[in-house]
Amino acid sequence: MTGALAVNYHGKPRMTHDIDVVILITTNDIQRIKELFDEDFYIDEYSLQSALEEVSMFNIVHKEAGFKVDFWILKDDAYSKKSFERRKWYPY
């Protein structure tokens, strides 16, 4: 988790309208991601594939609430890898 939601957890709260998540996936994960979210979220398989190819981001939008989740593909640079290594698990 990154972006404004992370700031609310670790810093000074502010309003946000989406969630930003950094993920490490391959093309083998595309169908599974689609299956996980397709019932409740609008997810465009083409933008997911493009995000992987361009090492950028794709998003999903909740069909009823309109809430958006941005998924950022982990970049292949030292800074991004080190940041990702420091990720923590926060059970809900």
PDB file of N, CA, C and O in Angstrom:
ATOM      1  N   MET A   1       0.857  -1.172   0.000  1.00  0.00           N
ATOM      2  CA  MET A   1       0.000   0.000   0.000  1.00  0.00           C
ATOM      3  C   MET A   1       0.900   1.231   0.000  1.00  0.00           C
ATOM      4  O   MET A   1       1.913   1.284   0.697  1.00  0.00           O
ATOM      5  N   THR A   2       0.515   2.189  -0.777  1.00  0.00           N
ATOM      6  CA  THR A   2       1.285   3.416  -0.881  1.00  0.00           C
ATOM      7  C   THR A   2       0.310   4.564  -1.126  1.00  0.00           C
ATOM      8  O   THR A   2      -0.903   4.354  -1.122  1.00  0.00           O
ATOM      9  N   GLY A   3       0.811   5.739  -1.332  1.00  0.00           N
ATOM     10  CA  GLY A   3      -0.075   6.861  -1.644  1.00  0.00           C
ATOM     11  C   GLY A   3      -0.773   7.436  -0.428  1.00  0.00           C
ATOM     12  O   GLY A   3      -0.301   7.302   0.700  1.00  0.00           O
ATOM     13  N   ALA A   4      -1.913   8.083  -0.678  1.00  0.00           N
ATOM     14  CA  ALA A   4      -2.624   8.810   0.371  1.00  0.00           C
ATOM     15  C   ALA A   4      -3.109   7.903   1.495  1.00  0.00           C
ATOM     16  O   ALA A   4      -3.129   8.316   2.654  1.00  0.00           O
ATOM     17  N   LEU A   5      -3.498   6.680   1.171  1.00  0.00           N
ATOM     18  CA  LEU A   5      -3.954   5.771   2.228  1.00  0.00           C
ATOM     19  C   LEU A   5      -2.812   5.451   3.190  1.00  0.00           C
ATOM     20  O   LEU A   5      -3.025   5.390   4.401  1.00  0.00           O
ATOM     21  N   ALA A   6      -1.609   5.247   2.667  1.00  0.00           N
ATOM     22  CA  ALA A   6      -0.446   5.001   3.519  1.00  0.00           C
ATOM     23  C   ALA A   6      -0.128   6.229   4.368  1.00  0.00           C
ATOM     24  O   ALA A   6       0.254   6.094   5.530  1.00  0.00           O
ATOM     25  N   VAL A   7      -0.280   7.412   3.805  1.00  0.00           N
ATOM     26  CA  VAL A   7      -0.051   8.643   4.560  1.00  0.00           C
ATOM     27  C   VAL A   7      -1.032   8.714   5.737  1.00  0.00           C
ATOM     28  O   VAL A   7      -0.647   9.100   6.840  1.00  0.00           O
ATOM     29  N   ASN A   8      -2.271   8.349   5.509  1.00  0.00           N
ATOM     30  CA  ASN A   8      -3.259   8.355   6.593  1.00  0.00           C
ATOM     31  C   ASN A   8      -2.868   7.402   7.713  1.00  0.00           C
ATOM     32  O   ASN A   8      -3.120   7.679   8.885  1.00  0.00           O
ATOM     33  N   TYR A   9      -2.257   6.290   7.356  1.00  0.00           N
ATOM     34  CA  TYR A   9      -1.863   5.304   8.362  1.00  0.00           C
ATOM     35  C   TYR A   9      -0.598   5.728   9.102  1.00  0.00           C
ATOM     36  O   TYR A   9      -0.506   5.575  10.320  1.00  0.00           O
ATOM     37  N   HIS A  10       0.370   6.257   8.369  1.00  0.00           N
ATOM     38  CA  HIS A  10       1.687   6.550   8.941  1.00  0.00           C
ATOM     39  C   HIS A  10       1.939   8.025   9.223  1.00  0.00           C
ATOM     40  O   HIS A  10       2.913   8.355   9.900  1.00  0.00           O
ATOM     41  N   GLY A  11       1.103   8.910   8.733  1.00  0.00           N
ATOM     42  CA  GLY A  11       1.380  10.332   8.870  1.00  0.00           C
ATOM     43  C   GLY A  11       0.134  11.129   9.169  1.00  0.00           C
ATOM     44  O   GLY A  11      -0.746  10.681   9.903  1.00  0.00           O
ATOM     45  N   LYS A  12       0.068  12.304   8.601  1.00  0.00           N
ATOM     46  CA  LYS A  12      -1.060  13.203   8.817  1.00  0.00           C
ATOM     47  C   LYS A  12      -2.217  12.825   7.883  1.00  0.00           C
ATOM     48  O   LYS A  12      -2.042  12.818   6.664  1.00  0.00           O
ATOM     49  N   PRO A  13      -3.382  12.516   8.432  1.00  0.00           N
ATOM     50  CA  PRO A  13      -4.512  12.098   7.600  1.00  0.00           C
ATOM     51  C   PRO A  13      -4.931  13.168   6.592  1.00  0.00           C
ATOM     52  O   PRO A  13      -4.891  14.366   6.871  1.00  0.00           O
ATOM     53  N   ARG A  14      -5.332  12.697   5.420  1.00  0.00           N
ATOM     54  CA  ARG A  14      -5.899  13.558   4.400  1.00  0.00           C
ATOM     55  C   ARG A  14      -6.902  12.739   3.596  1.00  0.00           C
ATOM     56  O   ARG A  14      -6.890  11.509   3.645  1.00  0.00           O
ATOM     57  N   MET A  15      -7.756  13.415   2.866  1.00  0.00           N
ATOM     58  CA  MET A  15      -8.795  12.747   2.096  1.00  0.00           C
ATOM     59  C   MET A  15      -8.191  12.048   0.883  1.00  0.00           C
ATOM     60  O   MET A  15      -7.294  12.584   0.232  1.00  0.00           O
ATOM     61  N   THR A  16      -8.679  10.867   0.587  1.00  0.00           N
ATOM     62  CA  THR A  16      -8.249  10.142  -0.600  1.00  0.00           C
ATOM     63  C   THR A  16      -9.467   9.514  -1.258  1.00  0.00           C
ATOM     64  O   THR A  16     -10.462   9.220  -0.596  1.00  0.00           O
ATOM     65  N   HIS A  17      -9.379   9.314  -2.545  1.00  0.00           N
ATOM     66  CA  HIS A  17     -10.495   8.729  -3.280  1.00  0.00           C
ATOM     67  C   HIS A  17     -10.108   7.416  -3.936  1.00  0.00           C
ATOM     68  O   HIS A  17     -10.862   6.876  -4.746  1.00  0.00           O
ATOM     69  N   ASP A  18      -8.938   6.904  -3.591  1.00  0.00           N
ATOM     70  CA  ASP A  18      -8.518   5.628  -4.136  1.00  0.00           C
ATOM     71  C   ASP A  18      -7.496   4.988  -3.203  1.00  0.00           C
ATOM     72  O   ASP A  18      -7.070   5.577  -2.210  1.00  0.00           O
ATOM     73  N   ILE A  19      -7.124   3.782  -3.552  1.00  0.00           N
ATOM     74  CA  ILE A  19      -6.067   3.067  -2.842  1.00  0.00           C
ATOM     75  C   ILE A  19      -4.978   2.779  -3.864  1.00  0.00           C
ATOM     76  O   ILE A  19      -5.270   2.365  -4.986  1.00  0.00           O
ATOM     77  N   ASP A  20      -3.724   2.996  -3.482  1.00  0.00           N
ATOM     78  CA  ASP A  20      -2.584   2.678  -4.341  1.00  0.00           C
ATOM     79  C   ASP A  20      -1.862   1.468  -3.754  1.00  0.00           C
ATOM     80  O   ASP A  20      -1.537   1.440  -2.567  1.00  0.00           O
ATOM     81  N   VAL A  21      -1.616   0.466  -4.603  1.00  0.00           N
ATOM     82  CA  VAL A  21      -0.962  -0.761  -4.176  1.00  0.00           C
ATOM     83  C   VAL A  21       0.151  -1.085  -5.162  1.00  0.00           C
ATOM     84  O   VAL A  21      -0.064  -1.050  -6.374  1.00  0.00           O
ATOM     85  N   VAL A  22       1.341  -1.401  -4.651  1.00  0.00           N
ATOM     86  CA  VAL A  22       2.446  -1.839  -5.502  1.00  0.00           C
ATOM     87  C   VAL A  22       2.410  -3.362  -5.519  1.00  0.00           C
ATOM     88  O   VAL A  22       2.329  -4.006  -4.473  1.00  0.00           O
ATOM     89  N   ILE A  23       2.470  -3.932  -6.735  1.00  0.00           N
ATOM     90  CA  ILE A  23       2.389  -5.385  -6.851  1.00  0.00           C
ATOM     91  C   ILE A  23       3.523  -5.929  -7.717  1.00  0.00           C
ATOM     92  O   ILE A  23       4.067  -5.235  -8.576  1.00  0.00           O
ATOM     93  N   LEU A  24       3.858  -7.180  -7.465  1.00  0.00           N
ATOM     94  CA  LEU A  24       4.848  -7.907  -8.249  1.00  0.00           C
ATOM     95  C   LEU A  24       4.109  -9.077  -8.891  1.00  0.00           C
ATOM     96  O   LEU A  24       3.786 -10.058  -8.221  1.00  0.00           O
ATOM     97  N   ILE A  25       3.843  -8.967 -10.200  1.00  0.00           N
ATOM     98  CA  ILE A  25       3.103 -10.004 -10.912  1.00  0.00           C
ATOM     99  C   ILE A  25       3.770 -10.274 -12.260  1.00  0.00           C
ATOM    100  O   ILE A  25       4.648  -9.532 -12.701  1.00  0.00           O
ATOM    101  N   THR A  26       3.330 -11.352 -12.898  1.00  0.00           N
ATOM    102  CA  THR A  26       3.757 -11.696 -14.248  1.00  0.00           C
ATOM    103  C   THR A  26       2.512 -11.895 -15.106  1.00  0.00           C
ATOM    104  O   THR A  26       1.388 -11.833 -14.608  1.00  0.00           O
ATOM    105  N   THR A  27       2.720 -12.132 -16.385  1.00  0.00           N
ATOM    106  CA  THR A  27       1.586 -12.371 -17.275  1.00  0.00           C
ATOM    107  C   THR A  27       0.803 -13.614 -16.847  1.00  0.00           C
ATOM    108  O   THR A  27      -0.382 -13.736 -17.156  1.00  0.00           O
ATOM    109  N   ASN A  28       1.450 -14.523 -16.150  1.00  0.00           N
ATOM    110  CA  ASN A  28       0.764 -15.728 -15.661  1.00  0.00           C
ATOM    111  C   ASN A  28      -0.295 -15.397 -14.616  1.00  0.00           C
ATOM    112  O   ASN A  28      -1.177 -16.217 -14.360  1.00  0.00           O
ATOM    113  N   ASP A  29      -0.230 -14.216 -14.008  1.00  0.00           N
ATOM    114  CA  ASP A  29      -1.166 -13.825 -12.949  1.00  0.00           C
ATOM    115  C   ASP A  29      -2.405 -13.094 -13.474  1.00  0.00           C
ATOM    116  O   ASP A  29      -3.357 -12.881 -12.722  1.00  0.00           O
ATOM    117  N   ILE A  30      -2.406 -12.713 -14.734  1.00  0.00           N
ATOM    118  CA  ILE A  30      -3.492 -11.883 -15.266  1.00  0.00           C
ATOM    119  C   ILE A  30      -4.859 -12.537 -15.096  1.00  0.00           C
ATOM    120  O   ILE A  30      -5.791 -11.900 -14.604  1.00  0.00           O
ATOM    121  N   GLN A  31      -4.987 -13.781 -15.493  1.00  0.00           N
ATOM    122  CA  GLN A  31      -6.291 -14.445 -15.410  1.00  0.00           C
ATOM    123  C   GLN A  31      -6.753 -14.562 -13.958  1.00  0.00           C
ATOM    124  O   GLN A  31      -7.934 -14.370 -13.671  1.00  0.00           O
ATOM    125  N   ARG A  32      -5.853 -14.868 -13.057  1.00  0.00           N
ATOM    126  CA  ARG A  32      -6.199 -14.996 -11.630  1.00  0.00           C
ATOM    127  C   ARG A  32      -6.678 -13.659 -11.067  1.00  0.00           C
ATOM    128  O   ARG A  32      -7.654 -13.618 -10.318  1.00  0.00           O
ATOM    129  N   ILE A  33      -6.008 -12.581 -11.416  1.00  0.00           N
ATOM    130  CA  ILE A  33      -6.418 -11.251 -10.958  1.00  0.00           C
ATOM    131  C   ILE A  33      -7.809 -10.931 -11.486  1.00  0.00           C
ATOM    132  O   ILE A  33      -8.665 -10.436 -10.753  1.00  0.00           O
ATOM    133  N   LYS A  34      -8.024 -11.218 -12.756  1.00  0.00           N
ATOM    134  CA  LYS A  34      -9.340 -10.976 -13.356  1.00  0.00           C
ATOM    135  C   LYS A  34     -10.423 -11.776 -12.612  1.00  0.00           C
ATOM    136  O   LYS A  34     -11.494 -11.245 -12.317  1.00  0.00           O
ATOM    137  N   GLU A  35     -10.145 -13.036 -12.316  1.00  0.00           N
ATOM    138  CA  GLU A  35     -11.105 -13.880 -11.594  1.00  0.00           C
ATOM    139  C   GLU A  35     -11.380 -13.349 -10.186  1.00  0.00           C
ATOM    140  O   GLU A  35     -12.519 -13.392  -9.722  1.00  0.00           O
ATOM    141  N   LEU A  36     -10.363 -12.857  -9.517  1.00  0.00           N
ATOM    142  CA  LEU A  36     -10.518 -12.358  -8.146  1.00  0.00           C
ATOM    143  C   LEU A  36     -11.425 -11.131  -8.075  1.00  0.00           C
ATOM    144  O   LEU A  36     -12.213 -10.991  -7.139  1.00  0.00           O
ATOM    145  N   PHE A  37     -11.313 -10.251  -9.058  1.00  0.00           N
ATOM    146  CA  PHE A  37     -12.000  -8.965  -8.965  1.00  0.00           C
ATOM    147  C   PHE A  37     -13.186  -8.793  -9.905  1.00  0.00           C
ATOM    148  O   PHE A  37     -13.981  -7.872  -9.713  1.00  0.00           O
ATOM    149  N   ASP A  38     -13.331  -9.635 -10.900  1.00  0.00           N
ATOM    150  CA  ASP A  38     -14.294  -9.408 -11.968  1.00  0.00           C
ATOM    151  C   ASP A  38     -15.749  -9.296 -11.507  1.00  0.00           C
ATOM    152  O   ASP A  38     -16.528  -8.563 -12.117  1.00  0.00           O
ATOM    153  N   GLU A  39     -16.127  -9.999 -10.457  1.00  0.00           N
ATOM    154  CA  GLU A  39     -17.520  -9.972 -10.019  1.00  0.00           C
ATOM    155  C   GLU A  39     -17.931  -8.601  -9.471  1.00  0.00           C
ATOM    156  O   GLU A  39     -19.017  -8.112  -9.783  1.00  0.00           O
ATOM    157  N   ASP A  40     -17.082  -7.985  -8.665  1.00  0.00           N
ATOM    158  CA  ASP A  40     -17.430  -6.734  -7.994  1.00  0.00           C
ATOM    159  C   ASP A  40     -16.780  -5.491  -8.589  1.00  0.00           C
ATOM    160  O   ASP A  40     -17.212  -4.372  -8.310  1.00  0.00           O
ATOM    161  N   PHE A  41     -15.753  -5.675  -9.401  1.00  0.00           N
ATOM    162  CA  PHE A  41     -14.995  -4.549  -9.933  1.00  0.00           C
ATOM    163  C   PHE A  41     -14.951  -4.589 -11.450  1.00  0.00           C
ATOM    164  O   PHE A  41     -14.952  -5.657 -12.062  1.00  0.00           O
ATOM    165  N   TYR A  42     -14.913  -3.407 -12.040  1.00  0.00           N
ATOM    166  CA  TYR A  42     -14.623  -3.316 -13.472  1.00  0.00           C
ATOM    167  C   TYR A  42     -13.114  -3.409 -13.596  1.00  0.00           C
ATOM    168  O   TYR A  42     -12.382  -2.637 -12.976  1.00  0.00           O
ATOM    169  N   ILE A  43     -12.652  -4.353 -14.399  1.00  0.00           N
ATOM    170  CA  ILE A  43     -11.215  -4.510 -14.621  1.00  0.00           C
ATOM    171  C   ILE A  43     -10.992  -4.767 -16.102  1.00  0.00           C
ATOM    172  O   ILE A  43     -11.617  -5.650 -16.689  1.00  0.00           O
ATOM    173  N   ASP A  44     -10.101  -3.992 -16.698  1.00  0.00           N
ATOM    174  CA  ASP A  44      -9.833  -4.102 -18.118  1.00  0.00           C
ATOM    175  C   ASP A  44      -8.564  -4.919 -18.318  1.00  0.00           C
ATOM    176  O   ASP A  44      -7.473  -4.498 -17.932  1.00  0.00           O
ATOM    177  N   GLU A  45      -8.719  -6.088 -18.923  1.00  0.00           N
ATOM    178  CA  GLU A  45      -7.581  -6.980 -19.107  1.00  0.00           C
ATOM    179  C   GLU A  45      -6.497  -6.353 -19.989  1.00  0.00           C
ATOM    180  O   GLU A  45      -5.308  -6.584 -19.770  1.00  0.00           O
ATOM    181  N   TYR A  46      -6.905  -5.564 -20.981  1.00  0.00           N
ATOM    182  CA  TYR A  46      -5.933  -4.895 -21.853  1.00  0.00           C
ATOM    183  C   TYR A  46      -5.061  -3.918 -21.057  1.00  0.00           C
ATOM    184  O   TYR A  46      -3.844  -3.886 -21.241  1.00  0.00           O
ATOM    185  N   SER A  47      -5.677  -3.120 -20.171  1.00  0.00           N
ATOM    186  CA  SER A  47      -4.873  -2.160 -19.392  1.00  0.00           C
ATOM    187  C   SER A  47      -3.969  -2.884 -18.400  1.00  0.00           C
ATOM    188  O   SER A  47      -2.881  -2.402 -18.087  1.00  0.00           O
ATOM    189  N   LEU A  48      -4.409  -4.030 -17.908  1.00  0.00           N
ATOM    190  CA  LEU A  48      -3.570  -4.837 -17.015  1.00  0.00           C
ATOM    191  C   LEU A  48      -2.348  -5.337 -17.791  1.00  0.00           C
ATOM    192  O   LEU A  48      -1.220  -5.231 -17.310  1.00  0.00           O
ATOM    193  N   GLN A  49      -2.574  -5.879 -18.987  1.00  0.00           N
ATOM    194  CA  GLN A  49      -1.480  -6.362 -19.824  1.00  0.00           C
ATOM    195  C   GLN A  49      -0.531  -5.224 -20.202  1.00  0.00           C
ATOM    196  O   GLN A  49       0.687  -5.396 -20.172  1.00  0.00           O
ATOM    197  N   SER A  50      -1.079  -4.075 -20.553  1.00  0.00           N
ATOM    198  CA  SER A  50      -0.260  -2.915 -20.913  1.00  0.00           C
ATOM    199  C   SER A  50       0.587  -2.447 -19.739  1.00  0.00           C
ATOM    200  O   SER A  50       1.752  -2.088 -19.908  1.00  0.00           O
ATOM    201  N   ALA A  51      -0.003  -2.453 -18.550  1.00  0.00           N
ATOM    202  CA  ALA A  51       0.746  -2.041 -17.354  1.00  0.00           C
ATOM    203  C   ALA A  51       1.943  -2.957 -17.131  1.00  0.00           C
ATOM    204  O   ALA A  51       3.017  -2.489 -16.752  1.00  0.00           O
ATOM    205  N   LEU A  52       1.772  -4.235 -17.357  1.00  0.00           N
ATOM    206  CA  LEU A  52       2.893  -5.168 -17.217  1.00  0.00           C
ATOM    207  C   LEU A  52       3.971  -4.886 -18.255  1.00  0.00           C
ATOM    208  O   LEU A  52       5.157  -4.865 -17.926  1.00  0.00           O
ATOM    209  N   GLU A  53       3.572  -4.670 -19.497  1.00  0.00           N
ATOM    210  CA  GLU A  53       4.537  -4.423 -20.559  1.00  0.00           C
ATOM    211  C   GLU A  53       5.276  -3.104 -20.363  1.00  0.00           C
ATOM    212  O   GLU A  53       6.470  -3.012 -20.649  1.00  0.00           O
ATOM    213  N   GLU A  54       4.577  -2.092 -19.881  1.00  0.00           N
ATOM    214  CA  GLU A  54       5.154  -0.754 -19.728  1.00  0.00           C
ATOM    215  C   GLU A  54       5.685  -0.486 -18.324  1.00  0.00           C
ATOM    216  O   GLU A  54       6.233   0.585 -18.061  1.00  0.00           O
ATOM    217  N   VAL A  55       5.525  -1.454 -17.421  1.00  0.00           N
ATOM    218  CA  VAL A  55       5.876  -1.304 -16.008  1.00  0.00           C
ATOM    219  C   VAL A  55       5.261  -0.004 -15.494  1.00  0.00           C
ATOM    220  O   VAL A  55       5.959   0.901 -15.037  1.00  0.00           O
ATOM    221  N   SER A  56       3.950   0.057 -15.583  1.00  0.00           N
ATOM    222  CA  SER A  56       3.218   1.244 -15.144  1.00  0.00           C
ATOM    223  C   SER A  56       2.104   0.828 -14.185  1.00  0.00           C
ATOM    224  O   SER A  56       2.358   0.076 -13.244  1.00  0.00           O
ATOM    225  N   MET A  57       0.898   1.294 -14.398  1.00  0.00           N
ATOM    226  CA  MET A  57      -0.188   0.979 -13.485  1.00  0.00           C
ATOM    227  C   MET A  57      -1.475   0.696 -14.240  1.00  0.00           C
ATOM    228  O   MET A  57      -1.663   1.113 -15.382  1.00  0.00           O
ATOM    229  N   PHE A  58      -2.358  -0.033 -13.556  1.00  0.00           N
ATOM    230  CA  PHE A  58      -3.718  -0.241 -14.033  1.00  0.00           C
ATOM    231  C   PHE A  58      -4.623  -0.052 -12.832  1.00  0.00           C
ATOM    232  O   PHE A  58      -4.163  -0.066 -11.690  1.00  0.00           O
ATOM    233  N   ASN A  59      -5.900   0.123 -13.087  1.00  0.00           N
ATOM    234  CA  ASN A  59      -6.796   0.270 -11.945  1.00  0.00           C
ATOM    235  C   ASN A  59      -8.039  -0.577 -12.119  1.00  0.00           C
ATOM    236  O   ASN A  59      -8.367  -1.033 -13.214  1.00  0.00           O
ATOM    237  N   ILE A  60      -8.716  -0.771 -11.006  1.00  0.00           N
ATOM    238  CA  ILE A  60     -10.005  -1.441 -10.982  1.00  0.00           C
ATOM    239  C   ILE A  60     -10.974  -0.486 -10.291  1.00  0.00           C
ATOM    240  O   ILE A  60     -10.579   0.291  -9.421  1.00  0.00           O
ATOM    241  N   VAL A  61     -12.235  -0.552 -10.682  1.00  0.00           N
ATOM    242  CA  VAL A  61     -13.240   0.343 -10.123  1.00  0.00           C
ATOM    243  C   VAL A  61     -14.408  -0.496  -9.631  1.00  0.00           C
ATOM    244  O   VAL A  61     -14.944  -1.328 -10.362  1.00  0.00           O
ATOM    245  N   HIS A  62     -14.795  -0.266  -8.377  1.00  0.00           N
ATOM    246  CA  HIS A  62     -15.916  -1.003  -7.813  1.00  0.00           C
ATOM    247  C   HIS A  62     -17.180  -0.666  -8.596  1.00  0.00           C
ATOM    248  O   HIS A  62     -17.487   0.508  -8.807  1.00  0.00           O
ATOM    249  N   LYS A  63     -17.908  -1.686  -9.024  1.00  0.00           N
ATOM    250  CA  LYS A  63     -19.062  -1.497  -9.903  1.00  0.00           C
ATOM    251  C   LYS A  63     -20.191  -0.707  -9.252  1.00  0.00           C
ATOM    252  O   LYS A  63     -20.876   0.052  -9.938  1.00  0.00           O
ATOM    253  N   GLU A  64     -20.402  -0.863  -7.959  1.00  0.00           N
ATOM    254  CA  GLU A  64     -21.492  -0.151  -7.287  1.00  0.00           C
ATOM    255  C   GLU A  64     -21.050   1.175  -6.675  1.00  0.00           C
ATOM    256  O   GLU A  64     -21.709   2.198  -6.860  1.00  0.00           O
ATOM    257  N   ALA A  65     -19.943   1.157  -5.953  1.00  0.00           N
ATOM    258  CA  ALA A  65     -19.519   2.346  -5.206  1.00  0.00           C
ATOM    259  C   ALA A  65     -18.671   3.303  -6.036  1.00  0.00           C
ATOM    260  O   ALA A  65     -18.571   4.484  -5.704  1.00  0.00           O
ATOM    261  N   GLY A  66     -18.062   2.811  -7.106  1.00  0.00           N
ATOM    262  CA  GLY A  66     -17.198   3.661  -7.913  1.00  0.00           C
ATOM    263  C   GLY A  66     -15.824   3.885  -7.306  1.00  0.00           C
ATOM    264  O   GLY A  66     -15.046   4.685  -7.824  1.00  0.00           O
ATOM    265  N   PHE A  67     -15.512   3.192  -6.218  1.00  0.00           N
ATOM    266  CA  PHE A  67     -14.211   3.341  -5.561  1.00  0.00           C
ATOM    267  C   PHE A  67     -13.133   2.714  -6.427  1.00  0.00           C
ATOM    268  O   PHE A  67     -13.343   1.651  -7.011  1.00  0.00           O
ATOM    269  N   LYS A  68     -11.967   3.374  -6.515  1.00  0.00           N
ATOM    270  CA  LYS A  68     -10.903   2.952  -7.408  1.00  0.00           C
ATOM    271  C   LYS A  68      -9.689   2.451  -6.637  1.00  0.00           C
ATOM    272  O   LYS A  68      -9.324   3.002  -5.599  1.00  0.00           O
ATOM    273  N   VAL A  69      -9.070   1.397  -7.163  1.00  0.00           N
ATOM    274  CA  VAL A  69      -7.815   0.879  -6.637  1.00  0.00           C
ATOM    275  C   VAL A  69      -6.804   0.927  -7.777  1.00  0.00           C
ATOM    276  O   VAL A  69      -7.029   0.350  -8.841  1.00  0.00           O
ATOM    277  N   ASP A  70      -5.681   1.622  -7.546  1.00  0.00           N
ATOM    278  CA  ASP A  70      -4.602   1.686  -8.528  1.00  0.00           C
ATOM    279  C   ASP A  70      -3.546   0.655  -8.160  1.00  0.00           C
ATOM    280  O   ASP A  70      -3.049   0.639  -7.034  1.00  0.00           O
ATOM    281  N   PHE A  71      -3.205  -0.202  -9.109  1.00  0.00           N
ATOM    282  CA  PHE A  71      -2.165  -1.206  -8.925  1.00  0.00           C
ATOM    283  C   PHE A  71      -0.947  -0.774  -9.721  1.00  0.00           C
ATOM    284  O   PHE A  71      -0.997  -0.672 -10.947  1.00  0.00           O
ATOM    285  N   TRP A  72       0.151  -0.519  -9.014  1.00  0.00           N
ATOM    286  CA  TRP A  72       1.401  -0.087  -9.628  1.00  0.00           C
ATOM    287  C   TRP A  72       2.322  -1.297  -9.739  1.00  0.00           C
ATOM    288  O   TRP A  72       2.600  -1.961  -8.740  1.00  0.00           O
ATOM    289  N   ILE A  73       2.792  -1.584 -10.944  1.00  0.00           N
ATOM    290  CA  ILE A  73       3.703  -2.702 -11.162  1.00  0.00           C
ATOM    291  C   ILE A  73       5.079  -2.324 -10.597  1.00  0.00           C
ATOM    292  O   ILE A  73       5.599  -1.241 -10.866  1.00  0.00           O
ATOM    293  N   LEU A  74       5.647  -3.228  -9.821  1.00  0.00           N
ATOM    294  CA  LEU A  74       6.959  -2.976  -9.219  1.00  0.00           C
ATOM    295  C   LEU A  74       8.005  -2.755 -10.308  1.00  0.00           C
ATOM    296  O   LEU A  74       8.154  -3.576 -11.213  1.00  0.00           O
ATOM    297  N   LYS A  75       8.719  -1.649 -10.214  1.00  0.00           N
ATOM    298  CA  LYS A  75       9.764  -1.322 -11.181  1.00  0.00           C
ATOM    299  C   LYS A  75      11.022  -2.133 -10.886  1.00  0.00           C
ATOM    300  O   LYS A  75      11.240  -2.578  -9.759  1.00  0.00           O
ATOM    301  N   ASP A  76      11.834  -2.314 -11.905  1.00  0.00           N
ATOM    302  CA  ASP A  76      13.036  -3.131 -11.790  1.00  0.00           C
ATOM    303  C   ASP A  76      14.276  -2.270 -11.531  1.00  0.00           C
ATOM    304  O   ASP A  76      15.294  -2.411 -12.209  1.00  0.00           O
ATOM    305  N   ASP A  77      14.177  -1.378 -10.540  1.00  0.00           N
ATOM    306  CA  ASP A  77      15.341  -0.571 -10.170  1.00  0.00           C
ATOM    307  C   ASP A  77      15.639  -0.796  -8.686  1.00  0.00           C
ATOM    308  O   ASP A  77      14.786  -1.270  -7.936  1.00  0.00           O
ATOM    309  N   ALA A  78      16.831  -0.458  -8.285  1.00  0.00           N
ATOM    310  CA  ALA A  78      17.282  -0.737  -6.918  1.00  0.00           C
ATOM    311  C   ALA A  78      16.394  -0.071  -5.871  1.00  0.00           C
ATOM    312  O   ALA A  78      16.054  -0.689  -4.862  1.00  0.00           O
ATOM    313  N   TYR A  79      16.020   1.175  -6.103  1.00  0.00           N
ATOM    314  CA  TYR A  79      15.193   1.908  -5.133  1.00  0.00           C
ATOM    315  C   TYR A  79      13.836   1.217  -4.935  1.00  0.00           C
ATOM    316  O   TYR A  79      13.405   1.001  -3.803  1.00  0.00           O
ATOM    317  N   SER A  80      13.179   0.878  -6.025  1.00  0.00           N
ATOM    318  CA  SER A  80      11.862   0.238  -5.939  1.00  0.00           C
ATOM    319  C   SER A  80      11.957  -1.129  -5.275  1.00  0.00           C
ATOM    320  O   SER A  80      11.125  -1.482  -4.439  1.00  0.00           O
ATOM    321  N   LYS A  81      12.978  -1.895  -5.654  1.00  0.00           N
ATOM    322  CA  LYS A  81      13.155  -3.224  -5.055  1.00  0.00           C
ATOM    323  C   LYS A  81      13.401  -3.122  -3.552  1.00  0.00           C
ATOM    324  O   LYS A  81      12.831  -3.886  -2.773  1.00  0.00           O
ATOM    325  N   LYS A  82      14.251  -2.177  -3.145  1.00  0.00           N
ATOM    326  CA  LYS A  82      14.548  -2.001  -1.717  1.00  0.00           C
ATOM    327  C   LYS A  82      13.298  -1.570  -0.958  1.00  0.00           C
ATOM    328  O   LYS A  82      13.042  -2.060   0.142  1.00  0.00           O
ATOM    329  N   SER A  83      12.531  -0.670  -1.528  1.00  0.00           N
ATOM    330  CA  SER A  83      11.276  -0.238  -0.905  1.00  0.00           C
ATOM    331  C   SER A  83      10.330  -1.419  -0.737  1.00  0.00           C
ATOM    332  O   SER A  83       9.707  -1.579   0.312  1.00  0.00           O
ATOM    333  N   PHE A  84      10.229  -2.238  -1.767  1.00  0.00           N
ATOM    334  CA  PHE A  84       9.320  -3.391  -1.730  1.00  0.00           C
ATOM    335  C   PHE A  84       9.778  -4.410  -0.691  1.00  0.00           C
ATOM    336  O   PHE A  84       8.950  -5.054  -0.046  1.00  0.00           O
ATOM    337  N   GLU A  85      11.092  -4.559  -0.527  1.00  0.00           N
ATOM    338  CA  GLU A  85      11.630  -5.468   0.489  1.00  0.00           C
ATOM    339  C   GLU A  85      11.220  -5.040   1.895  1.00  0.00           C
ATOM    340  O   GLU A  85      11.114  -5.879   2.789  1.00  0.00           O
ATOM    341  N   ARG A  86      10.990  -3.747   2.098  1.00  0.00           N
ATOM    342  CA  ARG A  86      10.622  -3.232   3.426  1.00  0.00           C
ATOM    343  C   ARG A  86       9.122  -3.315   3.699  1.00  0.00           C
ATOM    344  O   ARG A  86       8.663  -2.848   4.742  1.00  0.00           O
ATOM    345  N   ARG A  87       8.358  -3.895   2.789  1.00  0.00           N
ATOM    346  CA  ARG A  87       6.914  -3.984   2.986  1.00  0.00           C
ATOM    347  C   ARG A  87       6.612  -4.733   4.272  1.00  0.00           C
ATOM    348  O   ARG A  87       7.396  -5.575   4.712  1.00  0.00           O
ATOM    349  N   LYS A  88       5.477  -4.423   4.869  1.00  0.00           N
ATOM    350  CA  LYS A  88       5.057  -5.054   6.111  1.00  0.00           C
ATOM    351  C   LYS A  88       3.659  -5.604   5.944  1.00  0.00           C
ATOM    352  O   LYS A  88       2.865  -5.087   5.158  1.00  0.00           O
ATOM    353  N   TRP A  89       3.370  -6.625   6.668  1.00  0.00           N
ATOM    354  CA  TRP A  89       2.054  -7.246   6.670  1.00  0.00           C
ATOM    355  C   TRP A  89       1.251  -6.656   7.840  1.00  0.00           C
ATOM    356  O   TRP A  89       1.689  -6.684   8.990  1.00  0.00           O
ATOM    357  N   TYR A  90       0.098  -6.138   7.525  1.00  0.00           N
ATOM    358  CA  TYR A  90      -0.802  -5.596   8.545  1.00  0.00           C
ATOM    359  C   TYR A  90      -2.092  -6.404   8.496  1.00  0.00           C
ATOM    360  O   TYR A  90      -2.962  -6.137   7.667  1.00  0.00           O
ATOM    361  N   PRO A  91      -2.221  -7.397   9.384  1.00  0.00           N
ATOM    362  CA  PRO A  91      -3.458  -8.198   9.356  1.00  0.00           C
ATOM    363  C   PRO A  91      -4.670  -7.346   9.689  1.00  0.00           C
ATOM    364  O   PRO A  91      -4.585  -6.447  10.525  1.00  0.00           O
ATOM    365  N   TYR A  92      -5.765  -7.611   9.062  1.00  0.00           N
ATOM    366  CA  TYR A  92      -6.988  -6.852   9.283  1.00  0.00           C
ATOM    367  C   TYR A  92      -7.852  -7.446  10.345  1.00  0.00           C
ATOM    368  O   TYR A  92      -8.921  -6.913  10.642  1.00  0.00           O
TER     369      TYR A  92
END
